[in-house]
Every structure is written in structure tokens, then in C-alpha cells.
Amino acid sequence: MEVVYFAWVRERIGLPRERVETSARTARDLVAELSAREPRYAAAFADISALRVALDQELADFDAPLAGVREVAFFPPMTGG
């Protein structure tokens, strides 16, 4: 699946996107897998309460299933204005 990073998540990881092979069942499981990779991922996902996730461009919960999902995006909450 394609994993996309925005704003400070992208800055901490150092990539705008990457292709990931995963056995994760939920977005939360994917975060755990990515965090275990390297310190830069662990830093980006240290506090998931400060993050939002979208599955195939639809805002989702971190416990949402990944079955059939082609794209996962991680980003900080957005403010209007």
C-alpha cells in the first residue's frame, strides 16, 4: 500500500510517501510497524493523539481496518482560516 506523510510527519520521517508491504490489520497496527523501523518513525508517531489518518482519502479512526485500502495518509490536525 502507499503511505503518505504530510507536514511535520513528513519532515520527521524525511519522505513524502513510500510503498509499504504490511500485515497490519488497522491503521494503529501500521503505526506500530512503522514506529519499530527506525527512530525517525518512532519520533513521528510518538503521540498519535496529535495525528489524523485518512484511508483512501477518507478521514478514519486509527482502529479502522486496512483490508482493501490502497492509500494511508498521516497528518496533523488542520485548522481553518
N, C-alpha and C positions, 0 to 999 in steps of 0.2 A: 504494500500500500504506500501511497505518497503521504509523507508527513511534512506539514508546512509550519514554519515558525514566523511569528510577527513581533515587531517592536523589540523590547528588551529581551524577550525569549530568544529571538534570532541573534541578538548581539552576544548573549552569554554562550550560546551554542556555537556560533560562528558560521552558521549555514542558514540560507533562506528556506531550503527544502531538501528532502532526501527520500530515497526509496528505502523502505524498511520491510524486511521479512520478519513476521512476528507470529507468535502463537497466542498473543494476548486476546482475552475474551471481551475485555472492556477497555475504555479509554484509561481508566485508573490502572489497569494491568499494564497497558502500554507505557504509561508514565513510569511505572516501577521498572520495566525492562530497560527503558531508555536511561533512567537515572543510574542504573547499575553499570552502564557502559563506561563512563568516564566522569571525572569531577565536573567538567563543564556542563554536562547534562544534569548531574545531581544539583548543581548550583541553580540551573534554570528551573528545575522542578522542585526545589526545596520547600516551597509553600504553595501547594496547588490551590489554596483558597484565594490566592492572588491571580489566578488564571481562569480563563474560559476555554472551552473546547467546542469545536464545530466538526460534525461528521458529514461529509459530502455537502459542505457549505450550509448546514443547518445547525444552529446552536443546540447543544446537547448537554446532558449531565455526564459526569465522569464515570458513572456506573452504567451508561448506555452500552449495549452490545456492539461489537465491531463486525459482526457477521455481515458480509456483503458490502462493507464500507470500502470505498476506493481512496478517499482522502480524509485525513485527520489534520485539523489546524489547531494550534495552540497560540493564545494571545492574551494580553492583559485586558481587563475590563475597559470598555470605551466610554468616554464621556461625551455628551452632546455639546453643541455650541457653535 
